[in-house]
Amino acid sequence: MRRRLAAACSVEALAIALVPFFEPACAQMPLPEAKSMDSAVLFRQQCATCHTTNDTDPQRQGPSLFKVVGRTAGKLPGFHYSSALAAASFAWDEARLDAWLTDPQEVVPGAVMPYRQSKPEIRARIISYLKDLH
């Protein structure tokens, strides 16, 4: 009985003695902070497949977004808009662009744009970039 008790005590003592050596291995390593995405990079990743940012490149699937802030929706000369967007009667401002990027069909039912962005911080960066295109 004493032998078992002594063995149990020495195993417990050994475990307690080794905890400091193994504890750091069990601790969570801090992850590096995510790099903030540049607005232009976000635009290229999320929007540039369909939209240009100047008035000299050929039109793509969507209209050029050069000087879009303040422009009347659905009225850029040379681009064929859906009938729903062509009938829109508002100018693009930050609030309207934010709503549009969240859910285009909610802003203009019948609009043809499959993109939606649920993250407000990404929408804000893209809109900031569009404002700077003037």
OpenMM code with the backbone's topology and positions (N, CA, C; nanometers):
from openmm import Vec3, app, unit

residues = "MET ARG ARG ARG LEU ALA ALA ALA CYS SER VAL GLU ALA LEU ALA ILE ALA LEU VAL PRO PHE PHE GLU PRO ALA CYS ALA GLN MET PRO LEU PRO GLU ALA LYS SER MET ASP SER ALA VAL LEU PHE ARG GLN GLN CYS ALA THR CYS HIS THR THR ASN ASP THR ASP PRO GLN ARG GLN GLY PRO SER LEU PHE LYS VAL VAL GLY ARG THR ALA GLY LYS LEU PRO GLY PHE HIS TYR SER SER ALA LEU ALA ALA ALA SER PHE ALA TRP ASP GLU ALA ARG LEU ASP ALA TRP LEU THR ASP PRO GLN GLU VAL VAL PRO GLY ALA VAL MET PRO TYR ARG GLN SER LYS PRO GLU ILE ARG ALA ARG ILE ILE SER TYR LEU LYS ASP LEU HIS".split()
positions = [
    Vec3(0.0830, -0.1185, 0.0000),
    Vec3(0.0000, 0.0000, 0.0000),
    Vec3(0.0873, 0.1246, 0.0000),
    Vec3(0.1914, 0.1233, 0.0858),
    Vec3(0.2819, 0.2383, 0.0902),
    Vec3(0.3527, 0.2577, -0.0423),
    Vec3(0.3878, 0.1456, -0.1034),
    Vec3(0.4578, 0.1525, -0.2294),
    Vec3(0.3698, 0.2195, -0.3360),
    Vec3(0.2391, 0.1809, -0.3412),
    Vec3(0.1467, 0.2414, -0.4369),
    Vec3(0.1291, 0.3900, -0.4095),
    Vec3(0.1171, 0.4243, -0.2834),
    Vec3(0.0998, 0.5637, -0.2449),
    Vec3(0.2233, 0.6449, -0.2817),
    Vec3(0.3394, 0.5904, -0.2588),
    Vec3(0.4643, 0.6593, -0.2931),
    Vec3(0.4754, 0.6757, -0.4441),
    Vec3(0.4365, 0.5723, -0.5193),
    Vec3(0.4418, 0.5790, -0.6655),
    Vec3(0.3437, 0.6837, -0.7167),
    Vec3(0.2246, 0.6855, -0.6601),
    Vec3(0.1232, 0.7826, -0.7010),
    Vec3(0.1702, 0.9240, -0.6701),
    Vec3(0.2306, 0.9430, -0.5542),
    Vec3(0.2802, 1.0756, -0.5163),
    Vec3(0.3911, 1.1204, -0.6091),
    Vec3(0.4817, 1.0283, -0.6458),
    Vec3(0.5918, 1.0699, -0.7323),
    Vec3(0.5441, 1.0976, -0.8745),
    Vec3(0.4437, 1.0270, -0.9227),
    Vec3(0.3874, 1.0563, -1.0545),
    Vec3(0.3207, 1.1931, -1.0515),
    Vec3(0.2460, 1.2216, -0.9455),
    Vec3(0.1798, 1.3512, -0.9310),
    Vec3(0.2827, 1.4632, -0.9198),
    Vec3(0.3882, 1.4389, -0.8443),
    Vec3(0.4941, 1.5393, -0.8281),
    Vec3(0.5641, 1.5655, -0.9612),
    Vec3(0.5877, 1.4598, -1.0380),
    Vec3(0.6511, 1.4737, -1.1681),
    Vec3(0.5620, 1.5543, -1.2625),
    Vec3(0.4319, 1.5259, -1.2628),
    Vec3(0.3367, 1.5979, -1.3477),
    Vec3(0.3344, 1.7460, -1.3122),
    Vec3(0.3316, 1.7762, -1.1832),
    Vec3(0.3308, 1.9163, -1.1381),
    Vec3(0.4610, 1.9842, -1.1778),
    Vec3(0.5712, 1.9120, -1.1672),
    Vec3(0.7012, 1.9696, -1.2011),
    Vec3(0.7134, 1.9983, -1.3504),
    Vec3(0.6478, 1.9181, -1.4336),
    Vec3(0.6594, 1.9343, -1.5781),
    Vec3(0.5604, 2.0355, -1.6370),
    Vec3(0.4572, 2.0757, -1.5630),
    Vec3(0.3553, 2.1690, -1.6150),
    Vec3(0.4167, 2.2956, -1.6732),
    Vec3(0.5110, 2.3609, -1.6052),
    Vec3(0.5660, 2.4840, -1.6637),
    Vec3(0.6323, 2.4627, -1.7995),
    Vec3(0.6855, 2.3433, -1.8240),
    Vec3(0.7506, 2.3175, -1.9515),
    Vec3(0.6508, 2.2951, -2.0643),
    Vec3(0.5342, 2.2441, -2.0332),
    Vec3(0.4353, 2.2147, -2.1350),
    Vec3(0.3289, 2.3227, -2.1481),
    Vec3(0.3142, 2.4057, -2.0500),
    Vec3(0.2093, 2.5078, -2.0504),
    Vec3(0.2183, 2.6013, -2.1709),
    Vec3(0.3366, 2.6529, -2.2072),
    Vec3(0.3419, 2.7416, -2.3225),
    Vec3(0.2988, 2.6729, -2.4515),
    Vec3(0.3255, 2.5451, -2.4634),
    Vec3(0.2855, 2.4742, -2.5844),
    Vec3(0.1339, 2.4665, -2.5962),
    Vec3(0.0666, 2.4667, -2.4848),
    Vec3(-0.0792, 2.4581, -2.4868),
    Vec3(-0.1439, 2.5950, -2.5034),
    Vec3(-0.0703, 2.7002, -2.4733),
    Vec3(-0.1272, 2.8357, -2.4819),
    Vec3(-0.1491, 2.8732, -2.6276),
    Vec3(-0.2482, 2.9578, -2.6506),
    Vec3(-0.2764, 3.0042, -2.7856),
    Vec3(-0.1710, 3.1051, -2.8290),
    Vec3(-0.1188, 3.0851, -2.9468),
    Vec3(-0.0261, 3.1828, -3.0041),
    Vec3(-0.1113, 3.2957, -3.0615),
    Vec3(-0.0750, 3.4197, -3.0361),
    Vec3(-0.1545, 3.5284, -3.0928),
    Vec3(-0.1396, 3.5305, -3.2447),
    Vec3(-0.2499, 3.5472, -3.3148),
    Vec3(-0.2468, 3.5547, -3.4600),
    Vec3(-0.2056, 3.6946, -3.5019),
    Vec3(-0.1367, 3.7067, -3.6132),
    Vec3(-0.1014, 3.8406, -3.6586),
    Vec3(-0.2287, 3.9154, -3.6977),
    Vec3(-0.2266, 4.0467, -3.6773),
    Vec3(-0.3436, 4.1263, -3.7127),
    Vec3(-0.3606, 4.1250, -3.8632),
    Vec3(-0.4854, 4.1222, -3.9057),
    Vec3(-0.5140, 4.1247, -4.0483),
    Vec3(-0.4704, 4.2593, -4.1050),
    Vec3(-0.4099, 4.2543, -4.2205),
    Vec3(-0.3688, 4.3785, -4.2851),
    Vec3(-0.4934, 4.4461, -4.3405),
    Vec3(-0.5030, 4.5758, -4.3178),
    Vec3(-0.6192, 4.6450, -4.3696),
    Vec3(-0.6065, 4.6536, -4.5206),
    Vec3(-0.7151, 4.6311, -4.5860),
    Vec3(-0.7158, 4.6313, -4.7307),
    Vec3(-0.7280, 4.7729, -4.7832),
    Vec3(-0.6463, 4.8051, -4.8760),
    Vec3(-0.6515, 4.9315, -4.9453),
    Vec3(-0.7820, 4.9368, -5.0264),
    Vec3(-0.8430, 5.0535, -5.0331),
    Vec3(-0.9698, 5.0692, -5.1053),
    Vec3(-0.9570, 5.0312, -5.2522),
    Vec3(-0.8468, 5.0706, -5.3147),
    Vec3(-0.8265, 5.0382, -5.4565),
    Vec3(-0.8127, 4.8872, -5.4765),
    Vec3(-0.7454, 4.8214, -5.3828),
    Vec3(-0.7304, 4.6754, -5.3906),
    Vec3(-0.8671, 4.6090, -5.3779),
    Vec3(-0.9458, 4.6550, -5.2827),
    Vec3(-1.0807, 4.5991, -5.2672),
    Vec3(-1.1629, 4.6182, -5.3942),
    Vec3(-1.1546, 4.7363, -5.4519),
    Vec3(-1.2295, 4.7606, -5.5760),
    Vec3(-1.1844, 4.6640, -5.6848),
    Vec3(-1.0535, 4.6495, -5.7023),
    Vec3(-1.0041, 4.5579, -5.8055),
    Vec3(-1.0513, 4.4149, -5.7805),
    Vec3(-1.0490, 4.3719, -5.6550),
    Vec3(-1.0888, 4.2350, -5.6230),
    Vec3(-1.2384, 4.2129, -5.6382),
    Vec3(-1.3184, 4.3122, -5.6016),
    Vec3(-1.4620, 4.2914, -5.5909),
    Vec3(-1.5427, 4.3491, -5.7074),
    Vec3(-1.4901, 4.4489, -5.7757),
    Vec3(-1.5725, 4.5225, -5.8722),
    Vec3(-1.5142, 4.5298, -6.0133),
    Vec3(-1.3822, 4.5263, -6.0260),
    Vec3(-1.3164, 4.5547, -6.1539),
    Vec3(-1.3415, 4.4503, -6.2619),
    Vec3(-1.3912, 4.3358, -6.2269),
    Vec3(-1.4251, 4.2376, -6.3295),
    Vec3(-1.5350, 4.2926, -6.4201),
    Vec3(-1.6269, 4.3672, -6.3614),
    Vec3(-1.7421, 4.4180, -6.4368),
    Vec3(-1.7370, 4.5683, -6.4640),
    Vec3(-1.6579, 4.6445, -6.3879),
    Vec3(-1.6598, 4.7907, -6.3983),
    Vec3(-1.5197, 4.8467, -6.4187),
    Vec3(-1.5113, 4.9530, -6.4992),
    Vec3(-1.3860, 5.0277, -6.5130),
    Vec3(-1.3944, 5.1507, -6.4233),
    Vec3(-1.2815, 5.2208, -6.4111),
    Vec3(-1.2794, 5.3403, -6.3282),
    Vec3(-1.2331, 5.4625, -6.4077),
    Vec3(-1.2508, 5.4563, -6.5375),
    Vec3(-1.2191, 5.5714, -6.6214),
    Vec3(-1.3178, 5.5741, -6.7375),
    Vec3(-1.3107, 5.6781, -6.8163),
    Vec3(-1.4059, 5.6872, -6.9279),
    Vec3(-1.3416, 5.6559, -7.0624),
    Vec3(-1.2202, 5.6000, -7.0594),
    Vec3(-1.1526, 5.5677, -7.1849),
    Vec3(-1.1515, 5.4171, -7.2146),
    Vec3(-1.1539, 5.3338, -7.1128),
    Vec3(-1.1555, 5.1884, -7.1361),
    Vec3(-1.2902, 5.1471, -7.1927),
    Vec3(-1.2923, 5.0396, -7.2710),
    Vec3(-1.4209, 4.9902, -7.3214),
    Vec3(-1.5118, 4.9478, -7.2054),
    Vec3(-1.6419, 4.9643, -7.2258),
    Vec3(-1.7389, 4.9234, -7.1236),
    Vec3(-1.7274, 4.7731, -7.1021),
    Vec3(-1.7536, 4.7338, -6.9804),
    Vec3(-1.7556, 4.5913, -6.9463),
    Vec3(-1.9003, 4.5520, -6.9219),
    Vec3(-1.9197, 4.4499, -6.8439),
    Vec3(-2.0537, 4.4035, -6.8124),
    Vec3(-2.1358, 4.5106, -6.7412),
    Vec3(-2.0681, 4.5920, -6.6610),
    Vec3(-2.1315, 4.7042, -6.5918),
    Vec3(-2.0739, 4.8345, -6.6448),
    Vec3(-2.1376, 4.9465, -6.6134),
    Vec3(-2.0884, 5.0760, -6.6632),
    Vec3(-1.9611, 5.1200, -6.5914),
    Vec3(-1.8932, 5.2170, -6.6519),
    Vec3(-1.7785, 5.2777, -6.5855),
    Vec3(-1.8271, 5.3459, -6.4585),
    Vec3(-1.7482, 5.3378, -6.3549),
    Vec3(-1.7852, 5.4017, -6.2287),
    Vec3(-1.7067, 5.5309, -6.2052),
    Vec3(-1.6409, 5.5791, -6.3089),
    Vec3(-1.5724, 5.7075, -6.3019),
    Vec3(-1.6763, 5.8168, -6.2818),
    Vec3(-1.6595, 5.8961, -6.1796),
    Vec3(-1.7510, 6.0052, -6.1438),
    Vec3(-1.8938, 5.9557, -6.1179),
    Vec3(-1.9082, 5.8374, -6.0589),
    Vec3(-2.0412, 5.7829, -6.0317),
    Vec3(-2.1119, 5.8588, -5.9193),
    Vec3(-2.0367, 5.9056, -5.8205),
    Vec3(-2.0986, 5.9780, -5.7095),
    Vec3(-2.1508, 6.1113, -5.7636),
    Vec3(-2.2813, 6.1312, -5.7507),
    Vec3(-2.3458, 6.2515, -5.8030),
    Vec3(-2.4095, 6.2313, -5.9394),
    Vec3(-2.3777, 6.1210, -6.0071),
    Vec3(-2.4327, 6.0939, -6.1402),
    Vec3(-2.5736, 6.0362, -6.1284),
    Vec3(-2.6585, 6.0698, -6.2218),
    Vec3(-2.7931, 6.0147, -6.2242),
    Vec3(-2.7850, 5.8661, -6.2599),
    Vec3(-2.8539, 5.7850, -6.1854),
    Vec3(-2.8512, 5.6395, -6.2056),
    Vec3(-2.9103, 5.6034, -6.3416),
    Vec3(-2.8459, 5.5079, -6.4077),
    Vec3(-2.8988, 5.4547, -6.5321),
    Vec3(-2.8899, 5.5459, -6.6521),
    Vec3(-2.8004, 5.6452, -6.6456),
    Vec3(-2.7977, 5.7441, -6.7545),
    Vec3(-2.6602, 5.7658, -6.8180),
    Vec3(-2.5632, 5.6822, -6.7939),
    Vec3(-2.4314, 5.7015, -6.8546),
    Vec3(-2.4421, 5.6770, -7.0045),
    Vec3(-2.4106, 5.7771, -7.0866),
    Vec3(-2.4195, 5.7591, -7.2317),
    Vec3(-2.3323, 5.6429, -7.2790),
    Vec3(-2.3850, 5.5649, -7.3698),
    Vec3(-2.3102, 5.4548, -7.4286),
    Vec3(-2.3223, 5.3222, -7.3558),
    Vec3(-2.3895, 5.3202, -7.2424),
    Vec3(-2.4077, 5.1926, -7.1718),
    Vec3(-2.5547, 5.1542, -7.1772),
    Vec3(-2.5801, 5.0277, -7.2063),
    Vec3(-2.7178, 4.9781, -7.2134),
    Vec3(-2.7579, 4.9224, -7.0760),
    Vec3(-2.8412, 4.9973, -7.0049),
    Vec3(-2.8880, 4.9587, -6.8718),
    Vec3(-3.0131, 4.8718, -6.8818),
    Vec3(-3.0399, 4.7973, -6.7749),
    Vec3(-3.1669, 4.7256, -6.7663),
    Vec3(-3.2776, 4.8303, -6.7660),
    Vec3(-3.3961, 4.7921, -6.8099),
    Vec3(-3.5070, 4.8890, -6.8151),
    Vec3(-3.5383, 4.9440, -6.6764),
    Vec3(-3.5215, 4.8615, -6.5730),
    Vec3(-3.5482, 4.9067, -6.4364),
    Vec3(-3.4516, 5.0177, -6.3950),
    Vec3(-3.3231, 4.9994, -6.4224),
    Vec3(-3.2250, 5.1003, -6.3832),
    Vec3(-3.2329, 5.2230, -6.4745),
    Vec3(-3.2635, 5.2022, -6.6005),
    Vec3(-3.2778, 5.3156, -6.6927),
    Vec3(-3.3940, 5.4057, -6.6503),
    Vec3(-3.4931, 5.3502, -6.5826),
    Vec3(-3.6094, 5.4277, -6.5384),
    Vec3(-3.5887, 5.4917, -6.4012),
    Vec3(-3.4751, 5.4636, -6.3372),
    Vec3(-3.4489, 5.5194, -6.2032),
    Vec3(-3.4407, 5.6719, -6.2112),
    Vec3(-3.4803, 5.7359, -6.1030),
    Vec3(-3.4805, 5.8826, -6.1019),
    Vec3(-3.4103, 5.9371, -5.9771),
    Vec3(-3.2890, 5.8914, -5.9547),
    Vec3(-3.2117, 5.9406, -5.8414),
    Vec3(-3.0650, 5.9523, -5.8831),
    Vec3(-2.9909, 6.0294, -5.8068),
    Vec3(-2.8465, 6.0411, -5.8279),
    Vec3(-2.7765, 5.9555, -5.7225),
    Vec3(-2.6637, 5.9006, -5.7613),
    Vec3(-2.5869, 5.8175, -5.6685),
    Vec3(-2.5193, 5.9051, -5.5633),
    Vec3(-2.5459, 5.8749, -5.4382),
    Vec3(-2.4751, 5.9359, -5.3255),
    Vec3(-2.4252, 5.8219, -5.2372),
    Vec3(-2.3575, 5.8548, -5.1290),
    Vec3(-2.2999, 5.7512, -5.0442),
    Vec3(-2.4049, 5.6564, -4.9872),
    Vec3(-2.5158, 5.7114, -4.9407),
    Vec3(-2.6203, 5.6272, -4.8804),
    Vec3(-2.6818, 5.5345, -4.9843),
    Vec3(-2.7069, 5.5871, -5.1042),
    Vec3(-2.7668, 5.5045, -5.2097),
    Vec3(-2.6683, 5.3976, -5.2561),
    Vec3(-2.5407, 5.4324, -5.2676),
    Vec3(-2.4398, 5.3328, -5.3053),
    Vec3(-2.4265, 5.2242, -5.1999),
    Vec3(-2.4338, 5.2631, -5.0730),
    Vec3(-2.4254, 5.1647, -4.9656),
    Vec3(-2.5432, 5.0672, -4.9736),
    Vec3(-2.6613, 5.1199, -4.9932),
    Vec3(-2.7796, 5.0338, -5.0066),
    Vec3(-2.7675, 4.9456, -5.1304),
    Vec3(-2.7189, 5.0033, -5.2395),
    Vec3(-2.7025, 4.9298, -5.3662),
    Vec3(-2.6050, 4.8136, -5.3503),
    Vec3(-2.4908, 4.8401, -5.2866),
    Vec3(-2.3921, 4.7338, -5.2683),
    Vec3(-2.4405, 4.6265, -5.1710),
    Vec3(-2.5310, 4.6647, -5.0814),
    Vec3(-2.5886, 4.5678, -4.9884),
    Vec3(-2.6855, 4.4756, -5.0613),
    Vec3(-2.7752, 4.5345, -5.1417),
    Vec3(-2.8750, 4.4560, -5.2142),
    Vec3(-2.9303, 4.5391, -5.3303),
    Vec3(-2.8712, 4.5252, -5.4490),
    Vec3(-2.9140, 4.6053, -5.5637),
    Vec3(-3.0629, 4.5924, -5.5969),
    Vec3(-3.1177, 4.4731, -5.5855),
    Vec3(-3.2577, 4.4521, -5.6211),
    Vec3(-3.3529, 4.5184, -5.5222),
    Vec3(-3.3059, 4.5444, -5.4020),
    Vec3(-3.3871, 4.6162, -5.3039),
    Vec3(-3.3950, 4.7643, -5.3408),
    Vec3(-3.2871, 4.8182, -5.3944),
    Vec3(-3.2822, 4.9592, -5.4334),
    Vec3(-3.3590, 4.9813, -5.5629),
    Vec3(-3.3339, 4.8955, -5.6611),
    Vec3(-3.4017, 4.9049, -5.7909),
    Vec3(-3.4506, 4.7649, -5.8277),
    Vec3(-3.5765, 4.7339, -5.7951),
    Vec3(-3.6295, 4.6020, -5.8314),
    Vec3(-3.6188, 4.5804, -5.9834),
    Vec3(-3.5654, 4.4653, -6.0196),
    Vec3(-3.5468, 4.4340, -6.1607),
    Vec3(-3.4079, 4.4706, -6.2119),
    Vec3(-3.3251, 4.5306, -6.1284),
    Vec3(-3.1884, 4.5636, -6.1684),
    Vec3(-3.1090, 4.4351, -6.1891),
    Vec3(-3.0108, 4.4430, -6.2776),
    Vec3(-2.9300, 4.3253, -6.3080),
    Vec3(-2.7887, 4.3483, -6.2548),
    Vec3(-2.7666, 4.3096, -6.1312),
    Vec3(-2.6320, 4.3118, -6.0728),
    Vec3(-2.6298, 4.2037, -5.9655),
    Vec3(-2.5507, 4.0990, -5.9871),
    Vec3(-2.5510, 3.9880, -5.8920),
    Vec3(-2.4697, 4.0123, -5.7654),
    Vec3(-2.3843, 4.1123, -5.7641),
    Vec3(-2.2953, 4.1369, -5.6505),
    Vec3(-2.3730, 4.1892, -5.5297),
    Vec3(-2.3378, 4.1376, -5.4119),
    Vec3(-2.3877, 4.1874, -5.2830),
    Vec3(-2.2730, 4.1822, -5.1848),
    Vec3(-2.2636, 4.2851, -5.1009),
    Vec3(-2.1579, 4.2888, -4.9998),
    Vec3(-2.2230, 4.3115, -4.8639),
    Vec3(-2.2129, 4.2115, -4.7787),
    Vec3(-2.2784, 4.2191, -4.6475),
    Vec3(-2.1954, 4.2936, -4.5427),
    Vec3(-2.0664, 4.3118, -4.5671),
    Vec3(-1.9798, 4.3743, -4.4667),
    Vec3(-1.9744, 4.5260, -4.4856),
    Vec3(-2.0276, 4.6012, -4.3879),
    Vec3(-2.0314, 4.7470, -4.4011),
    Vec3(-1.8932, 4.8108, -4.4182),
    Vec3(-1.7902, 4.7544, -4.3549),
    Vec3(-1.6574, 4.8142, -4.3660),
    Vec3(-1.6009, 4.8010, -4.5073),
    Vec3(-1.6337, 4.6931, -4.5759),
    Vec3(-1.5883, 4.6768, -4.7146),
    Vec3(-1.6671, 4.7699, -4.8056),
    Vec3(-1.7985, 4.7786, -4.7845),
    Vec3(-1.8789, 4.8726, -4.8640),
    Vec3(-1.8272, 5.0146, -4.8470),
    Vec3(-1.7960, 5.0526, -4.7247),
    Vec3(-1.7475, 5.1887, -4.6980),
    Vec3(-1.6161, 5.2152, -4.7709),
    Vec3(-1.5279, 5.1191, -4.7740),
    Vec3(-1.3996, 5.1386, -4.8436),
    Vec3(-1.4187, 5.1499, -4.9943),
    Vec3(-1.5074, 5.0675, -5.0484),
    Vec3(-1.5336, 5.0746, -5.1927),
    Vec3(-1.5963, 5.2095, -5.2270),
    Vec3(-1.6913, 5.2550, -5.1482),
    Vec3(-1.7566, 5.3840, -5.1741),
    Vec3(-1.6548, 5.4979, -5.1603),
    Vec3(-1.5676, 5.4897, -5.0630),
    Vec3(-1.4629, 5.5901, -5.0475),
    Vec3(-1.3767, 5.5966, -5.1719),
    Vec3(-1.3427, 5.4816, -5.2260),
    Vec3(-1.2632, 5.4756, -5.3491),
    Vec3(-1.3398, 5.5404, -5.4645),
    Vec3(-1.4674, 5.5093, -5.4759),
    Vec3(-1.5479, 5.5672, -5.5848),
    Vec3(-1.5565, 5.7193, -5.5728),
    Vec3(-1.5664, 5.7704, -5.4512),
    Vec3(-1.5711, 5.9155, -5.4306),
    Vec3(-1.4412, 5.9819, -5.4769),
    Vec3(-1.3299, 5.9106, -5.4617),
    Vec3(-1.1998, 5.9664, -5.4997),
    Vec3(-1.1758, 5.9646, -5.6500),
    Vec3(-1.2632, 5.9062, -5.7278),
    Vec3(-1.2430, 5.8960, -5.8726),
    Vec3(-1.2793, 6.0243, -5.9461),
    Vec3(-1.3131, 6.1275, -5.8765),
    Vec3(-1.3523, 6.2526, -5.9418),
    Vec3(-1.2328, 6.3330, -5.9848),
] * unit.nanometer
topology = app.Topology()
chain = topology.addChain("A")
for resn in residues:
    res = topology.addResidue(resn, chain)
    for name in ("N", "CA", "C"):
        topology.addAtom(name, app.Element.getBySymbol(name[0]), res)
